[in-house]
Amino acid sequence: MEIALKVNPRERRSSGFTMLELVIVIAIVGVLIGLGVPSFKYVTTANRIASEVNGLLGDMQFARAEAIKEGQTVVVCVSSDGTSCSNNPWNNGWIVCSDPANDGTCDGGEPIYRVQKPFTSTDTFVASGNTDALTFNRDGFAVGLAGAVTIALHNAPAVVTAYTRCLAVSAVGTLMVESSGTGACL
């Protein structure tokens, strides 16, 4: 015996979304993207800036430690070719080398410990007083400085002061990263 079920056409269930539900979901996703993209840009830019300034800080700390360990001067200087010092801004790269001649430059034949390639970004890294080399003596002091040197890192092409970071180097070899508006960091 068969039992036949009658289905009322008004009680049909539909599987899917209504147009109103779809529009609401698209509106919510649009608002979340509108809020998230600027925050993501801030995070990526801030991380890039922190990485760049920390790279120079690490190399300066390494140079100072090597100078103390070796008992002779070590130079950190701007270098666009990775083999010799040049008069370019710091964002074009730098090298760390031993300086047994004690002349404040990386001459041919002197050991090069580290090489930093130019930045791939358009950020600018400029030192106060157009300083293009720092020399650490056997006691860890930064020699030949008229005072503290500040190397300012600015994001480019549009400079946003919230991203600006500075590496301050004192004559006694103290290294400190500062945010925009603190100390000599402008």
Residue pairs with C-beta under 8 A, 6 or more apart in sequence:
17 25
45 155
45 160
45 163
46 163
48 121
48 123
48 155
49 123
49 153
49 155
49 163
49 164
49 165
50 165
52 91
52 119
52 121
52 123
52 125
52 153
53 153
53 165
53 166
53 167
53 177
54 177
55 116
56 90
56 94
56 116
56 125
56 151
56 167
57 167
57 175
57 177
59 76
59 94
59 96
59 114
59 116
60 76
60 134
60 167
60 169
60 175
61 175
62 96
62 113
62 114
63 74
63 75
63 76
63 96
63 113
63 134
63 136
64 74
64 136
64 140
64 142
64 173
64 175
65 140
66 74
66 96
66 98
66 113
66 136
67 73
67 74
67 136
67 137
67 138
67 140
68 136
68 138
68 139
68 140
70 98
70 138
71 138
72 98
72 99
72 100
72 102
72 138
73 98
73 99
73 100
73 102
73 104
73 135
73 136
73 137
73 138
73 143
74 96
74 97
74 98
74 99
74 113
74 135
74 136
75 85
75 96
75 97
75 98
75 99
75 104
75 105
75 106
75 133
75 134
75 135
75 136
76 94
76 95
76 96
76 133
76 134
76 135
76 136
77 85
77 86
77 94
77 95
77 97
77 105
77 106
77 132
77 133
77 134
78 85
78 86
78 87
78 88
78 89
78 90
78 92
78 93
78 94
78 132
78 133
79 85
79 86
79 88
79 92
79 93
79 94
79 95
79 106
79 115
80 86
80 88
80 92
80 93
80 118
82 93
82 95
82 112
82 115
82 117
83 95
83 106
83 108
83 112
84 95
84 105
84 106
84 107
84 108
85 95
85 105
85 106
85 132
85 133
86 92
86 132
87 132
88 132
89 124
89 125
89 126
89 127
90 125
90 126
90 127
90 132
90 151
91 118
91 119
91 123
91 124
91 125
91 126
91 153
92 118
92 119
93 115
93 116
93 117
93 118
93 119
94 115
94 116
95 106
95 112
95 114
95 115
95 116
96 112
96 113
96 114
96 115
97 106
97 110
97 111
97 112
97 113
98 110
98 111
98 113
99 105
99 106
99 107
99 110
99 135
100 110
101 107
101 110
104 133
104 135
104 144
105 133
106 112
119 125
121 155
121 156
122 156
122 157
123 153
123 154
123 155
123 156
124 153
124 154
124 156
125 151
125 152
125 153
126 151
126 152
126 154
127 149
127 150
127 151
127 152
128 149
128 150
128 151
128 152
128 184
129 146
129 149
131 145
131 149
131 151
134 142
134 145
134 149
134 169
135 142
135 143
135 144
136 142
136 143
136 173
137 143
140 172
140 173
141 171
141 172
141 173
142 149
142 169
142 170
142 171
142 172
142 173
143 171
145 169
145 170
145 171
147 171
148 168
148 169
148 170
148 171
148 184
149 168
149 169
150 166
150 167
150 168
150 169
150 178
150 183
150 184
150 185
151 166
151 167
151 169
152 164
152 165
152 166
152 185
152 186
153 164
153 165
153 166
153 167
154 163
154 164
155 163
155 164
161 180
161 181
162 180
163 180
164 179
164 180
164 185
164 186
165 177
165 178
165 179
165 180
165 185
166 177
166 178
166 179
166 180
166 183
166 184
166 185
167 175
167 176
167 177
167 178
168 174
168 175
168 176
168 177
168 178
168 183
168 184
168 185
169 175
176 183
178 184
178 185
179 185
180 186
